Each structure stands twice: as C-alpha cells, then as structure tokens.
Amino acid sequence: MATKILKTVGMYDTFDRMGRPARASHYCAGCGHGILHKLITEALVDLGLQDRAVMVNPIGCAVFGYYYWDVGNIGAAHGRAPAIATAVSRCRPDAITLAYQGDGDLGAIGFNNTFQAASRGERMATFFVNNAIYGMTGGQMAPTSLLSQKTATSPFGRDPLNEGYPLHVCEVLSQLKAPVYVARCSLADTKRIMQSRAAVRKALEIQRDNKGYAFVEFLSPCPTNFGMDSLASAAFVANEMEKEFPLGVFRDAVAEAAPREKPASRKPATELFPADTSTVEAREDPNAKELRFKLSGFGGQGILSLGICIAEAGRYAGRFTTWLPSYGPEQRGGSASCSVVVAGRGVGSPSVDAPDVLVCMNQPSYERFAPTVAAGGTLVVDATVPIESGKPPAGVRVVSVPAIQLAQEQGVPKAANTVMLGALAALNVTGLPRDTLLKALADSFYKKPALVPKNEAIFKAAEKWCAENIR
C-alpha cells in the first residue's frame, strides 16, 4: 500500500536532507513536533505572514526545522535562540520573529536567554515544546521531567532532594512585567490541538500587530523516550504532565498593549568618540591582500590597544577591518591577545589562527603562538624573549626589537606597544600607509591629547632603531 503524504501550505512537501530519499518527516510516530509545525505554518499562511517570518531553529529534535518551514531560517547554538531572535527583531523591524525550542534547549542551557528576552519584552514569539525529557540525545532527565519520572539519567525516578523540582517556565515568565501573552497548551488530542491552534494564531497576531513578547508552551508526547506507543504517550501527557503543568493562559495583556515604538536613534559615533571624525567607508579592492595579525603579551602591555590602532589605520585606509580581543580574568599580568584582519573585501571571520604578522611581547605568548605563523609571515618579538624558546615554522622571518627597553629610554615604560607599532611600520608589514598608522595612534589618545606628541616621538624612535639595526 502506497504511503499518502498530506501536504501543508507553508511547509516543504518532503523532508529532503543531505541527498537522502525524500520522506514526510524525521520525527517519530506520535511525536508532537510535526503537529505543531503544521499549526504554525498554516497560521503564518492564513495571516499572510509567511514571507516576513524568520524562524530561529534550536538544538534538539527540531534542529532540522529549516527542512520543514518554508520561511526564513536561522540555526542557533544550544539555548541561544532568544539571542538570535533578538538580533533579528532589532535589525529587521519588519520581520515576524519566531523562536522554536524544546525543554532541554530552553529550560536548561538557554533559560536565562529566554528569561532576559521576556523581561525586555523583545518583539518575538517563542514556541516552547515541553515533552519532559531530552528527546534527541537519548532520553535523559530534563528540567521539566516529572517527579518520580524514570529517565536515562534518573533510572529510579526524579528525586526532588537530588534533582530538584520540575521547572514551570510559564509561571516564571508570567511574573515579569513585559510579556504580552503567556500560555500553556497541549498536543495530546484533537480538542487540545485546536486550543493550541488558537494560541499559535494569537501569538502570531501579536507579532503582526507589533505588540511585543509572546510565549506559548506545548505539552507534547515523546513515545520513543517514554517507552510507550502513541496512544499511551498521549495519555501520559493528558493524565500526568497536565497535573504538574496545568493548561491555561497565564498572561493576556493584548487588549491594552500598544504597538511598540521603534528603538530611539543612537548617537553617531562621532559624538561618542569626538576624535573619530573619519568618514571613510570601506570599499572593495581586489588587489588588496588580506593580512591577518595576532598581537600578544601580558595584560597591561597595551596589546589590545595596539590591535585597535592597526584596525583603525586599516579603516582610515578604506579597508575592511575586524578586531577580536582575548584575555583571561586578570586585568593586569595575565595573558592577553587580539586578532586583527585587514582586507580589501568583507571579512569572513575575525578569528586569526595562522597570522601573517605575529607580535609577541613576552615568552609565554611566543611559545604559544610562534608555531602558528603562516608560511612567509613575519614574527616580531621583544628582545627580552629568548628566540630559542619557541619554534616558528620554516621560512618565517623573526625580528627581535627591544620594545620594552626603547620605551623605558624614552621615559614612557608603558609605551612598548607604540614601539612595536613603529617597528611594524618600519618593517613595512602592515600593508597600510604610514600616515594612517600615525593618525590611528594619535586618535587613540583622544581623551589624553597631551600624550600624542610623546607617542609620535616614540613611534619615530622605533622606526629609526629598525632602520639602523635591521636589514
């Protein structure tokens, strides 16, 4: 007998993943996810919102949601759907922003993300599937697992003395001031599914009308991990889960909620940073080589500031630039590094694993990063670092500069980073005009303009030392 696939407008006709044979679904028989998918997509189509919708997919059984929803889709890291949805909502005010999450994704690792998004009243609808268990990873206990419920990680049943009590998400969120609508529904039978259908539509209407945050929880069967057939699993939801998680509307402020205003315009950067008067915009330059920098040393040596100077100089030169810091918990004395990319086109990733130019201000940084320099690259180390302690790849140019000593001789011990900037200019490894490096250096002292002349003198002293000592 041939299988008949019932199609739903707003969803793709078949589940086509990685070239595997097409089928209707990857969900287990009796699972509630497929039902909820249909409710959401039908409502989007009926309300005329499909082409404006952006669904943020979770980690969990619904991780492949983008193979079902015929809408804009973004995959989020575990528990981070509310953060991604916040970004979508704020960057695209015209979008209908949706987050779809399970109890492990939302209730465990991502609970604070959801709590804070609800507290802010972000313009999004969150659809929360609660099946009281981790479905995708083998049936472990979830934050919503019932007392005495046996799971892979609670084989004797959930004990409140050991594992605490089930998390009631709707009850928690309903105590916040910002949410417009908070409700709990069930997918256990036809009557309950129709109630869920109404809740889905209400949450989407709230988004259509730009009224704010909506949250709908759906109690759902999980036959495979419950160890039951479809009928018994649905009965478990109706008879057991609903005792712990009563159905109903916990917050309905739709009538009094006014459409949200757009966020107030932010002040331009020139007002926040008066020294930044540059209006240069990045422009495509296919002839500009992408250069990747790694700057490293102790916290307090100005490593991050050095990276910012290079990135800003690239911006002044009309290049595309990124700056990515990395440092430990210590504000002073711990390890610090930053990655800078300067390119003639948009930068794909700000992370730098194989730098073309590496600056090391201390021995730990040299030993850690020296082996990572790209072939043909340049490694600049402070003269206090024993070069034999590290192993740069063959073909890497290694230059030792007495940055700390020169800064001390110039009367500014903290300016070793300025020495290094001057050395990079003298070595001609930044690919940037000298005047942009000097401008970036001067602008970095916009709060202390009196320090600009001295640092420019240190920059030039470094250039002079390099010209006299390095071929």
PEJO-V360689 format. One record per residue. N is the residue number from 0. RES is the residue in one letter. SS is DSSP state (hx for helix, st for strand, lp for the rest). D_FIRST is the distance of its C-alpha to the first C-alpha in whole Angstrom. Layout:
N;RES;SS;D_FIRST  N;RES;SS;D_FIRST
This chain:
0;M;lp;0  1;A;lp;4  2;T;lp;7  3;K;lp;9  4;I;lp;13  5;L;lp;15  6;K;lp;19  7;T;lp;22  8;V;lp;25  9;G;lp;27  10;M;st;25  11;Y;lp;23  12;D;lp;20  13;T;lp;19  14;F;st;20  15;D;lp;22  16;R;lp;25  17;M;lp;27  18;G;lp;25  19;R;lp;22  20;P;lp;18  21;A;lp;17  22;R;st;15  23;A;lp;16  24;S;lp;18  25;H;lp;20  26;Y;lp;21  27;C;lp;20  28;A;lp;18  29;G;lp;21  30;C;lp;23  31;G;lp;25  32;H;hx;26  33;G;hx;23  34;I;hx;24  35;L;hx;27  36;H;hx;26  37;K;hx;25  38;L;hx;28  39;I;hx;30  40;T;hx;29  41;E;hx;28  42;A;hx;32  43;L;hx;33  44;V;hx;32  45;D;hx;33  46;L;lp;37  47;G;lp;37  48;L;lp;37  49;Q;hx;34  50;D;hx;37  51;R;hx;39  52;A;st;37  53;V;st;38  54;M;st;36  55;V;st;37  56;N;st;34  57;P;lp;35  58;I;lp;35  59;G;lp;33  60;C;hx;29  61;A;hx;29  62;V;hx;31  63;F;hx;28  64;G;hx;29  65;Y;hx;30  66;Y;hx;26  67;Y;lp;25  68;W;st;28  69;D;lp;29  70;V;lp;33  71;G;st;36  72;N;st;35  73;I;st;37  74;G;st;37  75;A;lp;39  76;A;lp;41  77;H;lp;40  78;G;lp;42  79;R;lp;43  80;A;hx;41  81;P;hx;44  82;A;hx;46  83;I;hx;44  84;A;hx;43  85;T;hx;47  86;A;hx;48  87;V;hx;45  88;S;hx;47  89;R;hx;50  90;C;hx;50  91;R;lp;47  92;P;lp;49  93;D;lp;46  94;A;lp;43  95;I;st;41  96;T;st;41  97;L;st;38  98;A;st;38  99;Y;st;35  100;Q;st;36  101;G;st;35  102;D;hx;37  103;G;hx;38  104;D;hx;39  105;L;hx;40  106;G;hx;42  107;A;hx;43  108;I;hx;44  109;G;lp;44  110;F;hx;45  111;N;hx;49  112;N;hx;47  113;T;hx;46  114;F;hx;49  115;Q;hx;51  116;A;hx;49  117;A;hx;49  118;S;hx;52  119;R;hx;53  120;G;lp;51  121;E;lp;49  122;R;lp;47  123;M;lp;43  124;A;st;41  125;T;st;39  126;F;st;36  127;F;st;36  128;V;st;33  129;N;st;35  130;N;lp;32  131;A;lp;35  132;I;lp;35  133;Y;lp;34  134;G;lp;31  135;M;lp;30  136;T;lp;33  137;G;lp;32  138;G;lp;33  139;Q;lp;37  140;M;lp;39  141;A;lp;39  142;P;lp;42  143;T;lp;40  144;S;lp;39  145;L;lp;40  146;L;lp;43  147;S;lp;42  148;Q;lp;39  149;K;lp;38  150;T;st;37  151;A;lp;37  152;T;lp;41  153;S;st;42  154;P;lp;40  155;F;lp;43  156;G;lp;42  157;R;lp;44  158;D;lp;47  159;P;hx;49  160;L;hx;52  161;N;hx;51  162;E;hx;48  163;G;lp;49  164;Y;lp;47  165;P;lp;44  166;L;lp;45  167;H;lp;44  168;V;hx;44  169;C;hx;44  170;E;hx;47  171;V;hx;49  172;L;hx;48  173;S;lp;49  174;Q;lp;53  175;L;lp;53  176;K;lp;55  177;A;lp;53  178;P;lp;49  179;V;lp;48  180;Y;st;45  181;V;st;44  182;A;st;41  183;R;st;39  184;C;st;35  185;S;st;32  186;L;lp;29  187;A;lp;28  188;D;lp;27  189;T;hx;26  190;K;hx;30  191;R;hx;31  192;I;hx;29  193;M;hx;30  194;Q;hx;34  195;S;hx;33  196;R;hx;32  197;A;hx;35  198;A;hx;37  199;V;hx;35  200;R;hx;36  201;K;hx;40  202;A;hx;40  203;L;hx;39  204;E;hx;41  205;I;hx;44  206;Q;hx;43  207;R;hx;43  208;D;lp;47  209;N;lp;48  210;K;lp;49  211;G;lp;48  212;Y;lp;46  213;A;st;43  214;F;st;41  215;V;st;38  216;E;st;37  217;F;st;34  218;L;st;33  219;S;lp;30  220;P;lp;27  221;C;lp;27  222;P;hx;25  223;T;hx;25  224;N;hx;29  225;F;hx;29  226;G;lp;28  227;M;lp;26  228;D;lp;22  229;S;hx;22  230;L;hx;23  231;A;hx;26  232;S;hx;27  233;A;hx;27  234;A;hx;29  235;F;hx;31  236;V;hx;32  237;A;hx;33  238;N;hx;35  239;E;hx;37  240;M;hx;36  241;E;hx;38  242;K;hx;41  243;E;hx;42  244;F;lp;41  245;P;lp;41  246;L;lp;39  247;G;st;42  248;V;st;44  249;F;st;46  250;R;st;48  251;D;st;48  252;A;lp;50  253;V;lp;49  254;A;lp;51  255;E;lp;54  256;A;lp;53  257;A;lp;54  258;P;lp;52  259;R;lp;53  260;E;lp;56  261;K;lp;56  262;P;lp;57  263;A;lp;61  264;S;lp;62  265;R;lp;63  266;K;lp;66  267;P;lp;66  268;A;hx;67  269;T;hx;70  270;E;hx;71  271;L;hx;70  272;F;lp;71  273;P;lp;75  274;A;lp;75  275;D;lp;72  276;T;lp;73  277;S;lp;71  278;T;lp;69  279;V;lp;68  280;E;lp;64  281;A;lp;62  282;R;lp;61  283;E;lp;59  284;D;lp;61  285;P;lp;59  286;N;lp;63  287;A;lp;63  288;K;lp;62  289;E;lp;60  290;L;st;62  291;R;st;61  292;F;st;63  293;K;st;63  294;L;st;67  295;S;st;67  296;G;st;70  297;F;st;71  298;G;lp;71  299;G;lp;74  300;Q;lp;74  301;G;lp;73  302;I;hx;70  303;L;hx;68  304;S;hx;70  305;L;hx;71  306;G;hx;67  307;I;hx;67  308;C;hx;70  309;I;hx;68  310;A;hx;65  311;E;hx;68  312;A;hx;70  313;G;hx;66  314;R;hx;66  315;Y;hx;69  316;A;lp;69  317;G;lp;66  318;R;lp;63  319;F;st;60  320;T;st;61  321;T;st;59  322;W;st;61  323;L;st;59  324;P;st;61  325;S;st;61  326;Y;st;63  327;G;lp;63  328;P;lp;65  329;E;lp;68  330;Q;lp;70  331;R;lp;73  332;G;lp;73  333;G;lp;69  334;S;st;67  335;A;st;66  336;S;st;64  337;C;st;63  338;S;st;61  339;V;st;62  340;V;st;60  341;V;st;62  342;A;st;60  343;G;lp;60  344;R;lp;56  345;G;lp;54  346;V;lp;54  347;G;lp;51  348;S;lp;52  349;P;lp;55  350;S;lp;55  351;V;lp;57  352;D;lp;56  353;A;lp;58  354;P;lp;61  355;D;lp;63  356;V;st;66  357;L;st;67  358;V;st;69  359;C;st;70  360;M;lp;73  361;N;lp;73  362;Q;hx;72  363;P;hx;69  364;S;hx;68  365;Y;hx;69  366;E;hx;67  367;R;hx;64  368;F;hx;63  369;A;hx;66  370;P;hx;63  371;T;hx;61  372;V;lp;63  373;A;lp;61  374;A;lp;63  375;G;lp;66  376;G;lp;66  377;T;st;69  378;L;st;70  379;V;st;73  380;V;st;74  381;D;st;77  382;A;lp;80  383;T;lp;80  384;V;lp;76  385;P;lp;77  386;I;hx;75  387;E;hx;75  388;S;hx;73  389;G;lp;70  390;K;lp;68  391;P;lp;67  392;P;lp;65  393;A;lp;67  394;G;lp;68  395;V;lp;68  396;R;st;71  397;V;st;73  398;V;st;76  399;S;st;78  400;V;st;79  401;P;lp;82  402;A;hx;80  403;I;hx;81  404;Q;hx;85  405;L;hx;85  406;A;hx;84  407;Q;hx;87  408;E;hx;89  409;Q;lp;88  410;G;lp;89  411;V;lp;85  412;P;hx;84  413;K;hx;80  414;A;hx;80  415;A;hx;79  416;N;hx;76  417;T;hx;78  418;V;hx;79  419;M;hx;76  420;L;hx;75  421;G;hx;78  422;A;hx;78  423;L;hx;74  424;A;hx;76  425;A;hx;78  426;L;hx;76  427;N;lp;74  428;V;lp;71  429;T;lp;69  430;G;lp;69  431;L;lp;70  432;P;lp;74  433;R;hx;76  434;D;hx;77  435;T;hx;74  436;L;hx;74  437;L;hx;78  438;K;hx;76  439;A;hx;73  440;L;hx;76  441;A;hx;78  442;D;hx;76  443;S;lp;74  444;F;lp;78  445;Y;lp;77  446;K;lp;78  447;K;lp;81  448;P;hx;83  449;A;hx;86  450;L;hx;84  451;V;hx;83  452;P;hx;86  453;K;hx;86  454;N;hx;83  455;E;hx;83  456;A;hx;86  457;I;hx;84  458;F;hx;81  459;K;hx;84  460;A;hx;86  461;A;hx;83  462;E;hx;82  463;K;hx;86  464;W;hx;85  465;C;hx;83  466;A;hx;85  467;E;hx;87  468;N;hx;85  469;I;lp;82  470;R;lp;82
